[in-house]
Amino acid sequence: MTARLRFTEYLDLDLDAEMWRCNRCDAALISARDLYKRGCLVYDRDPREIASILQDAKFLVFPSEWYETFGRVIVEAFATATPVIAAGHGAAAELVADGVTGFHFRPGDPLDLAAKVLHLNSHPPVRVQMRAAARKEFETRYTADINYRSLVAIYRRAMAAYRTA
């Protein structure tokens, strides 16, 4: 019996063969190891390298079907002016302004995801607008200075609440 992880209704990762497989017809689709070597998985890389990869990307696909607590990778994409196609629920839907900084797709709907990817890939002027909006979103809400001021304000409110309690 092979060890397989289901990622979507249609896509499994066969851990023994290191292959992405269609779980409808069991066809081997592409080598997971080759994708990793080409930089398609970036979780254990130096942050400067990740920024370079994101900057060169046309867009980022954030296909999580889980309710993420915070989409750090989305904010990292915005920092490099990279639009995001994200599942339309949870934190991802709150971070990505649909049609502005990227697109939402219906969670669990690979056809909707594919339509959004094809649309953004085939409309360079839309990508240019979304790139500018993504960078503006980062500069408005997620820079270190903005986060520092926000954190200090939270501490001040907590201290004031403590004093009055």
Phi and psi in degrees as a GROMACS rama.xvg file:
@    title "Ramachandran Plot"
@    xaxis  label "Phi"
@    yaxis  label "Psi"
@TYPE xy
-88.7945  151.635  THR-2
-87.1847  117.936  ALA-3
-130.507  140.608  ARG-4
-110.455  129.77  LEU-5
-87.6529  125.416  ARG-6
-101.28  -40.6679  PHE-7
-140.939  -178.963  THR-8
-59.2218  -26.1348  GLU-9
-112.097  -10.9412  TYR-10
-128.264  127.339  LEU-11
-122.362  154.628  ASP-12
-109.442  116.596  LEU-13
-84.9081  106.436  ASP-14
-69.5727  -32.4542  LEU-15
-70.5291  -45.4023  ASP-16
-87.6367  -9.72677  ALA-17
54.7858  46.6336  GLU-18
-129.851  143.185  MET-19
-79.9512  134.424  TRP-20
-130.31  147.686  ARG-21
-75.6614  124.274  CYS-22
-87.5752  3.71403  ASN-23
-87.0983  -47.5073  ARG-24
-114.836  -2.63201  CYS-25
67.4139  18.0045  ASP-26
-73.5723  138.171  ALA-27
-73.0567  127.077  ALA-28
-97.6951  -52.3723  LEU-29
-162.734  152.357  ILE-30
-71.275  124.169  SER-31
-63.937  -36.6165  ALA-32
-64.2097  -42.7057  ARG-33
-63.894  -40.5266  ASP-34
-61.0407  -42.5882  LEU-35
-62.0155  -45.3227  TYR-36
-62.7625  -31.4026  LYS-37
-82.4572  0.181669  ARG-38
91.6661  15.7599  GLY-39
-76.4602  -18.0014  CYS-40
-116.202  121.723  LEU-41
-122.258  11.6502  VAL-42
-65.1177  -23.329  TYR-43
-111.861  27.0415  ASP-44
-101.416  163.596  ARG-45
-61.4422  136.474  ASP-46
-55.733  -32.9349  PRO-47
-66.8577  -35.337  ARG-48
-69.2783  -38.9787  GLU-49
-63.0655  -43.0767  ILE-50
-59.9996  -40.4997  ALA-51
-64.7619  -41.7032  SER-52
-63.2764  -45.8182  ILE-53
-63.8451  -41.5361  LEU-54
-60.9334  -34.791  GLN-55
-81.7635  -13.0896  ASP-56
-78.1898  147.671  ALA-57
-68.8052  -36.8796  LYS-58
-167.36  167.491  PHE-59
-110.095  134.844  LEU-60
-101.651  121.851  VAL-61
-114.86  85.3873  PHE-62
-90.5457  18.9999  PRO-63
-58.0572  130.466  SER-64
-93.8134  -1.63029  GLU-65
-92.9053  158.42  TRP-66
-84.6272  96.0535  TYR-67
-70.9926  148.603  GLU-68
-76.8026  -35.8317  THR-69
-159.621  136.287  PHE-70
-93.1529  72.9392  GLY-71
-54.2329  -40.9507  ARG-72
-63.5971  -29.6872  VAL-73
-66.4337  -45.27  ILE-74
-64.8085  -37.5675  VAL-75
-62.666  -38.7074  GLU-76
-64.8312  -44.8245  ALA-77
-59.712  -36.6954  PHE-78
-60.4122  -29.3122  ALA-79
-100.982  15.1146  THR-80
61.4601  38.1502  ALA-81
-107.303  120.614  THR-82
-66.606  159.483  PRO-83
-128.497  134.301  VAL-84
-103.722  114.978  ILE-85
-130.099  153.369  ALA-86
-58.4908  137.508  ALA-87
-82.9921  50.0364  GLY-88
-152.023  164.757  HIS-89
62.9602  -155.578  GLY-90
-60.7681  -35.0323  ALA-91
-60.1023  -42.5408  ALA-92
-68.3771  -29.9322  ALA-93
-74.6522  -33.4597  GLU-94
-79.2778  -39.5585  LEU-95
-93.7051  118.353  VAL-96
-81.1182  110.706  ALA-97
-58.0424  122.897  ASP-98
84.194  -2.52439  GLY-99
-116.841  -62.47  VAL-100
-101.908  3.77119  THR-101
160.633  -157.126  GLY-102
-132.029  152.558  PHE-103
-98.3923  146.184  HIS-104
-123.219  157.081  PHE-105
-69.0498  122.101  ARG-106
-55.9798  134.593  PRO-107
80.6605  6.98404  GLY-108
-115.864  90.7518  ASP-109
-64.1762  -26.8664  PRO-110
-69.5163  -39.4344  LEU-111
-66.169  -41.9599  ASP-112
-59.5147  -47.8267  LEU-113
-60.4657  -40.3676  ALA-114
-62.469  -40.8381  ALA-115
-67.735  -41.3531  LYS-116
-62.2044  -47.9937  VAL-117
-62.2346  -40.9621  LEU-118
-62.9404  -51.348  HIS-119
-67.2158  -35.4509  LEU-120
-66.727  -32.4722  ASN-121
-99.0572  6.42816  SER-122
-128.458  77.8136  HIS-123
-54.3758  -38.8136  PRO-124
-62.2663  -34.1326  PRO-125
-65.8124  -42.5549  VAL-126
-61.1516  -40.6508  ARG-127
-60.7057  -45.5789  VAL-128
-63.7421  -43.4264  GLN-129
-68.0501  -33.9222  MET-130
-60.5188  -47.1377  ARG-131
-62.6254  -42.8364  ALA-132
-66.4426  -38.5732  ALA-133
-63.8802  -45.0836  ALA-134
-64.5885  -41.4465  ARG-135
-61.8634  -41.1209  LYS-136
-59.7638  -43.454  GLU-137
-61.5544  -49.2529  PHE-138
-65.0276  -29.1976  GLU-139
-81.0597  -33.3126  THR-140
-124.011  -18.794  ARG-141
-127.571  8.28738  TYR-142
-69.5743  164.194  THR-143
-60.2948  -41.6876  ALA-144
-63.3963  -45.0849  ASP-145
-62.7259  -43.7329  ILE-146
-66.0781  -37.6517  ASN-147
-62.1018  -49.5797  TYR-148
-60.1669  -40.4232  ARG-149
-63.4311  -43.6834  SER-150
-64.1324  -43.2436  LEU-151
-61.9857  -40.57  VAL-152
-63.0946  -39.3216  ALA-153
-63.4526  -45.2902  ILE-154
-61.7882  -41.4663  TYR-155
-64.0321  -42.1493  ARG-156
-63.448  -41.5171  ARG-157
-65.1444  -41.8113  ALA-158
-66.2037  -40.318  MET-159
-64.8001  -40.7042  ALA-160
-65.3883  -37.302  ALA-161
-65.1226  -42.7831  TYR-162
-64.8044  -33.8943  ARG-163
-87.2895  -8.95698  THR-164
